[in-house]
Amino acid sequence: MYDYLIVGAGLFGAIFAYEANKRGKKCLVIDKRNHIAGNIYTKNIEGINVHKYGAHIFHTSNKEVWEYINQFAEFNRYTNSPVAIYKGELYNMPFNMNTFNKLWGVITPKEARAKIEEEKKEAGITNPKNLEEQAISLVGKTIYEKLVKGYTEKQWGKKAEELPSFIIKRLPVRFTYDNNYFNDIYQGIPIGGYTKIIEKMLDKIEVKLNCDFFENREELENIAEKIIFTGPIDKYYNYKFGELEYRSLRFETEILDEENYQGNAVVNYTEYEVPYTRIIEHKHFEYINGPKTIITKEYPDSWNKEKEPYYPINNDKNNNLYEKYKLLASKDDNIIFGGRLGQYKYYDMDKVIFEALNVVSKEFNNK
């Protein structure tokens, strides 16, 4: 009945469907949720586009990707400049001269470098055995204890000394007074929210929501020549080699009768005693005025099959397990796996677009 069944109406699936449809292919897109757009779904509430699954800030240095996504939306000039709060103290992120001035009163890059080097030397860690030692060996004890330790422990659900050192390969340290979180050339938020982008991509394509592939597997596997699958690869193969592990998230969203709650779109809470990692105030993404505001508290969460998988735990055990599934998938000509769950990799949005366009290129240029 169809050339392609696309499982998942998120960014990867929508791009493939759009490009296949453009080439005259008949597609069916299904999603188990009651909406399109996957985790970049935005919902307009009280005139504010709420990022329902956490803050999504588009950024890239890839001109081709930037031009591609701009077909579907106009982007504003939003610059991500989060702040961090530790026990009532406020710091700029990422770590930069504003941060170092607040921590130590230093003014010049030379002074800041000297302070960090002094702390690293004092710690005397030459062979880091865990995340805590790795972080201190990179930025010293003060930055680690105030801005890294608690946040990381909440994120992973474990003490820093129990986490492997490879999780923090580097920590971005900037010796400039620049609060722009990303170094990318292009950055912004789509005016009107992300859902409109996916709506445009899926225009004229058949979409079925509230449709779980696994509940309708027998029927769905036989209605298309090929499947584009953006769900969990291990689940597709009935956990043949075992389960891949994830961390999950939980969101608490509130509508508040005040104009401005925190003065910034993203505020991180880096002390362990505060259970959430950050508060997002959605109106600041699009510079919206109005008497009300909407905030979302983001709580890291353990994961099981009943919860949404957000962050792949890419340790050796899981990566080796994924390689077995990847090898199995490579022998199957009737399915392509894509996205963070299909490829067991955390992707920023621009990387999802790049990967989806690569798959499109391989799929249609070889025919």
N, C-alpha and C positions, 0 to 999 in steps of 0.2 A: 504493500500500500504506500510506503514511504521510502525515499532514498536514505534518509537519516532519521533515527530516533535520537534526540538529544536529551539526556537525563541531567536536569539541573538548569534552571533559568537564570543563573548568575552571569557574571561578565564573560567567562570563557565560553559557556554554552551559547549565550546570546550572540557573541561575535561569530562563532562558527555557523550558527543558524542564519544570521544575516548574510554572510559571505556565500554560503551554500545556496540560499534562496536567490541571491543575485545571479548565480550561475544556472538558474533554472531547476534546481533540485527541490524536491518536495520534502519538507521537514515537519516533524512533530516534536515540539518541546514539552517536556513534562517536568513538574516540580512537586515535591511532597508538601511544601508550604502552601499557604493560601495567597501568596503574592509572588511576583517576579522579582528579579534583581539580587537574589541571594543575600549575602551579607552586606552588600552596599545599598540595600533597600533604605530609602528615606520616605517618611510619611509626613504629610503636611498636617500639623496640629496647631490650632490657634495662629495660623499664618506663618508658622516656623517649620522648616524642614528638619525633622528629627532623624538623626542617624540611629536607626533602631538596633544595630548590632555593633555599636562602638564608633568612634571617630574615624572617618575616612577622608584623608586629605590627599588629593591627587598631586603627585610630583614625579618628574622624570627629566632626564637629560637627553632622552632619545627623541629627536625631532620628528621622526616618522610616526612614533607612537602618539606624540602630542598632536600632530596634525590629524591623525586618524580619529582620535577621540573628540576633537573639536568639530568634526562633522555632525555630531549628535548633540552638542551643547555649547553654550557660551560660558566660559569660566571667568570668575571674578579674580581679583588680585590678592586673595587671602594668603597670608604668610604665617606658617605655623611657628609660633613663639610661645611654647608652653612655659609655665612657671611651676616650681616645686615648693611644697610647704613641708617643713620638718619642725615639729614642736613649736609651731607659731612663727618660725622664721621663714622668710620667702626668698627663693633663689631663682635666678634665670637658668633656663635650659636651652640648648645643651651646655655643658660646662664651658664657660667662656670668661672673658675678663670681668664682666659684671658679676659673675658667680664668685670669682676669686677675690674681687674687691670686697664683697660682702663677707666672705669667709675669713680673710686675713688682713684686709685693709690695704692690700697691694694695689699699685696703680699701673705699673709698666709690665709688659710681657716678660722682661728679664727677671723682675721680682717674683712674678707668678711661677715661672719655670724653676727658679731657685728654691721656692717654698715646696713645690711638688717634689723636686729632686731630693731635697733635705728629708722629707717624710719617707720617700722610697728607700733612701740610704739607711735611715733609722730603722725601718722595718727589716732590712737585710734579707729579703726573700729572693733567692736565686733560682730555686726550682719549685714553682708553685704546685701544691698538691691538691688544691681544691679551689672553688670559685672565690672564696674570701681572700686567699693568699694571692690568687691571680689578679684580682681587682686592686688590692693594696700595692702590688708590685707595679701596677700601671699608673695609679693616680694618688697613691698615698692614703693614709688612714682617715684624714678629715673628710675628704670628698666621699670616700667609701662609706664611712659610718653614717654620714648625714643624708647622702643622696643615692646610694646604691644598695646598701645592705637590706634595709627593710622592704623596699620596693621589690627587689629580686626575690626575697624569701616569700613574700606574698604571691608573686607571680608564679613561682614554681611549687609552692606548698611544702618547702623544705628549708632547713637552715642552710646558710651559705657554705658552711664548712662541710656539709654533706653533699653539695653539688659539685659536679666535675668542673675542672678549670676551663675546659674548652668552650663552655657556654659564653664566657666573656673573653673573646680573643683580643678585643681591643675596646677601649672606651674613648669616644670622640672628645678630644680636648682642643679647644680653640683659643689661641692667644690674641683674639680680637674682641672688640666690643660689639659683637653681632649675635643677636638672639634668634636669628633664622635657623630653625631646627634642621632643615634640609639644605644640602649643598647644590641640589639640582637646579638647572637653568629655568625649567618651567614648573609652575606651582599654582594651585588655585582650587576652588570649589565650584562645581557646576551650578550656575544660577538656576534655581528651581528644583535642585536636588538630583540625586543619582538615578532615581527610578525613571525619570523622563528619558534618560539616555537609553535604558534597556527597553522602554516602551517603543522608542523609535527603531531600535534594532529589530524588535520582534513584530513590528507592524506588518500585516499581511501574512504572518506565519501562524500556523495553528499551535495554540498553547493550551495545555491541560494542567490546572492547578489542583492541589489536594490529591495528587496522584503519586502514590509511592511505588517506585519501580519494583521493590521487593515483594510488595503485596500483590502485584499484577504481573509478575515476572514471566510466567508461562505465555501469557497473551502478548506482552510487549516485546519479548525477544524475537517474535516471529512476524512483526509487522513492518520491519524495515530491513533494507539491504545491509545497513551498518549502524552501529551504536557509537555515539559520542558520550562517554560516561564521566561525569564530574563528581560522582559520589565516592565513598571509601573503596579503594581497590581491594582491600582485604575482605570486606563484606561481599563484594561482587563474587569473589572466589570462595565464598562460604568459610572464610577463616581457615583455609586449607593448611597454611603454615603457622597459624597463630594470629593473635590480635595486635595490630599496631596501636601505640599509645598516644594520647593527646592530653593537653590541658584544655579546660573549658572556661567559660566566662558566664557571669550572671549580671543582669542589668536591672537597676531600679530607677524608673523614670518618674519625675514629678513635675506637675504644672504649678508654678508659683505666681502669686499675685504681687509680683514686684518687677520692676523694669529691668534690673540688672543685678544678678546674684553674686557673681565673682569677678566680673570685669575682664574675663579672658575665656576663650573657647575651651582650653584644656588646662586644668590644674592638677598636677600630680601630688599624691600624698605619700611621702617616702618613709614615714615611720611605720614600723610593724604593727603598732597598737591600733592604728586606724585600719579597719578591715578592707576598705576599698583602695584601689591603686590610683584612681583618678576620678574627677568630676568633670563632665563635659557640659558646657552651656551652649546649646545648639544655635541660638540666634546670632552669636558672634561669628559663626562661619560665613554668614551672608550679610552681616552688618544690618540686621533687622531691628527697627525700632518698634516699640509697642509697650502697653502697660503690663504685659505678662511675659514670663520667661519659662523655659523648660530645661531642666537639668537631668542628667543621667549619672548615677553612681555606678562604677564598673568594679565588679568583684571577681577576682580570679577564683577558679573553682576546680575541684578534682573532676575527672571525666569518667563516665561509664557509657554504655551503649544507649542509654535513655537521654543523654545530654548531647548538646551540639559540640562537635569537635572543632576547636579553633586553632590551637597551636600544636603542630606535630612535635613530638619529643625526639629530635633527631640525634639520639645517642647511638653508639655502635650497635647495640642490640636491635633497635628498631630499624636502623638503616640497613643492616644485614637482612632483616626480615623483609623489608620493602624490596630489596634487590631480587629476592626469590619471586615475589609477585610480579615485578617488572619483567623478569625473564619469562615467566608464564604468559604474561600479556603480549610479549613480543612474538610469540608463536601463534597468536590469534589474529587473523587478518580482518576479522569482522568487528573489531572494537578498537576505539582509541580512548585512552584515559587522559584527562586533562584537569587542570586546577589543583588547588592545594590538597584536596582529598584523593583525587585520582593519581597525583604524582607525589604525594606525601612530602610536601614542601611548602613552607610559608612563603607566599608570594605577595609583594606589593602590587597595587593595581596595574601599574605600567608594565610589570613583568608578566602579569596574566595576559595583557593585550599582546605583548611581544610573542609570548608562547603560543597563544591562540592563532595569531597571524602566521606563525611558522608552520603550525599544523595545517592550516588552510592551504598554504603554499605547497607543502608536500603532498597533500591530498589531491589537489586539483591540477598541479603542474605535472604530476606523474601520469595523468590520464589523457 
